[in-house]
Amino acid sequence: MKLLAQLDQLNLDADTKQQVTGIVQALLDQAEQAQQEIRTQAFKIEALTMELAHLRRIRFGKKNESLSAVQLSLFEESVLADIAAVDTEIKQIEPAAKTAPAKPPRSRAGRQPLPDHLPRIEHRHEPESCQCGQCGNTLVKIGEDITEQLDVEPARFFVHRHIRPQYACKTCETVTAEPVPPAVIDGGMAAPGLLAWVINNKYLNHLPLYRLEQIAAREQVILSRSTLAEWVGRTGVALQPLADQLKWHLLQGNTLHADESPVAQLDPGNGKTRKAYLWAYRSNDLDPGPRIVVFDYQTSRSGRHAQDFLQNWQGHLQVDDYGGYKALFSRAAPCIELACWAHARRKFFDLHQANDSPMAFEALQRIGELYAIEAEGKQLTIETRQQLRKQESLPVLDALYDWLMQTRMQTANGGASAKALDYTLKRWPALARYAHTGHLPIDNNPVENVIRPIAVGKKNWLFVGSERAGQRAAAIQTLLGTAQLNGIDPAAWLKDTLTKLPTWPNSRIDELLPLAPEFIEALKREKF
């Protein structure tokens, strides 16, 4: 506008002045429009840069959000294997090896000791003679040099022969024999150990049945896929009551984690797949009681599924920002929302990875203080942890909130920085709620950790064959996942359970659950 004011100082006639004024005004309007387009393009470039950095991190980087993590090459394993192979080949070339200069010893962290619980097979290597090869005197033992090697046997198939002698009474003309032992699959040839092997490999190791068929064939054991599939179906039905009982125990807690993961389900008749979801609900590790994870398979991501699962459950529910959960936190709903600090942190992490944002770095540092306090209080009692959070976490949260508000007022709308700040500020009450207690968790990582192995396994099994197959998988994953959470060997537990299950009374079903022994003993004491 100063240019227009300067025109008044020029000695121009009215027509010329009006023409020049119009030209100047048009140029100013074009400049303003150009500036607006530049700002819009800058926001788009920032968003695309963030997305590209995020995709590169997923594709090429470690799944680690540590600020100082060093990116490792995807081909590190191959490189290490090649180095070992080349080193071995060099040692095999004796003349060259003798003339080659000695390499300085490499510093190593040291090999980890082999687990004590593994059985040991001793191989004693005594000298051929106990006489000294130099003077002929008797050798005296002064010690032993012991080295250990780890070994493994592949799946070993064997046969149980059940022999039931038959005895006849000539007087009564009757025959007496022991009845056939009850089994999960009546009349089937699969022993509990074999059924456990199939179930464990399919659902825990994510091996499709055709691979198990090939493994058995290498041992000259013919197990057709149709037979294996029948065993899986029948075993799933037998295990369903245990999964239902675990769900009942899970809903007795007052704090839950929830998350969902997409899976592909075969769409019969179309030769294609459609998207279904595996919902996961996990107990809170900071609460007393057993560690439980329950999977719920549904054909959509509708929030109605979470409502149907929880029914009238009341307590704190920790979730991400997916809108399907919002109905659970309305005024009429009994659930109290807990937000996840890991999700809030991820927004700033992606921003920092994209453009080294100083603001994002500051946010990460401040959030890191909250996690440092949680690490300090991890092993404390609920009361002591609550006191620690009151003294240390709440002041950090107050300072963080003030900093976020001030930073947001100085940040332009629409950019990635504004979105990261808005995500945290929008959910602040749910994010800060944990620090006022001693038992609420800071993030939703526990449930994401139990989903992650299943997400990795999808690369093997690709899709679920049907809705019933998805529900069966959810029930079995519930049992195997809970066993792992409680430090129980899933394969050993499953074999033992399948052995006991056919004759086990329903009134004592809790004793078969894959929970910590002390919790099972507590349940027994409650009943008697």
PyMOL commands that set and color helices and strands:
alter all, ss='L'
color gray80, all
select helices_A, chain A and resi 2-7+14-60+76-92+94-99+192-203+209-218+225-250+303-310+323-329+341-355+358-376+382-409+416-426+428-436+445-461+467-485+490-503+506-512+517-527
alter helices_A, ss='H'
color red, helices_A
select strands_A, chain A and resi 167-169+174-176+255-267+272-283+293-298+315-318+335-338
alter strands_A, ss='S'
color yellow, strands_A
deselect
rebuild
show_as cartoon
